[in-house]
């Protein structure tokens, strides 16, 4: 029970930050990757709840919040690609 409460709290904090980005940038998709994605579906549910509670529903706005297909390896894969681009 305590672990799920902590996941919901973390999801709320992350969702608050992402909601601010949504209002400024109006993205169609947010992809969450890296170690935090290892928490799984409970985190994604909490983030979505937080983001949608804090953002305005605008006509035509589409927003999908998903985990990266790379999962916890997203950061390392991104870093390796960045390194090859600047080499």
N, C-alpha and C positions, 0 to 999 in steps of 0.2 A: 504494500500500500504506500509506504514512504517513497519507494523508488518511483512509482507512477506519479506521485505528487510532485516529485522533483523534476521528472520529465515534462510534466505539464507546465511547471514554472519556467523551465528553460525554454520550452516551446513558446510560451507567452512573451518572454524577453526577446527571443529571436523574431517572433512574429511582429512585435512592436517596431523593431528596427526595419524589418522588411516592408511593413506597412508604410513607413515614411518614404522608403525608396519607391514604392508603388505609386504613391501620390505625386512624386516628383517626376519619375521616369515613365510611368504607365507601361510596364513591360507586359508581354503576353505570357511569359513563362519565367518562373524562378526555379533554378536547379540548385539543390542543396547537395553538396558532396563532402568528401573528406571524412574525418573521424566521427564527426557528429552524426553523420548519416547511419553509422553503425547502430544507433539507438533504435532505429526502425520505425514501423508504422505509428506507435504511440506519439512519437515526436512530430511526425508529419501531420497527424491529426490535430495536435495542439497548435502547431504553427499555422495551419490553415484556419483554424478557428480564430486565432488571434488576428491574423491579417484581415480576414473578411469582416471581423467585428470592427476593425479600425479604419477601413477604407470605404470610400464612397462608391456606391453602385452607380456607375455612369452608363448611359446608353452605349452599347457597342463595346464596352470594356470586357475583355476576356482575360482571365488570369488563371494559369495552371501552375500549381506548386508541386514539384516532383523531386524525387531523389535522383542523383546522377547515376547513370548506368555503370560508372566506374567505381561507385561506392566509396569505400575508405581510401582507395588509391587515386582519387581524383587530383589531389594536391600534388602528388609525386609525378603523375603522368603529365599534368600541366607544367610543372617545373621542368621536366625533361624536354617538353616541346619548346618551351621558351628558350631554353639553353641552345637547342639546335637552330632556332631562328636567329639568334644573335651570334652564332659562332662564325 
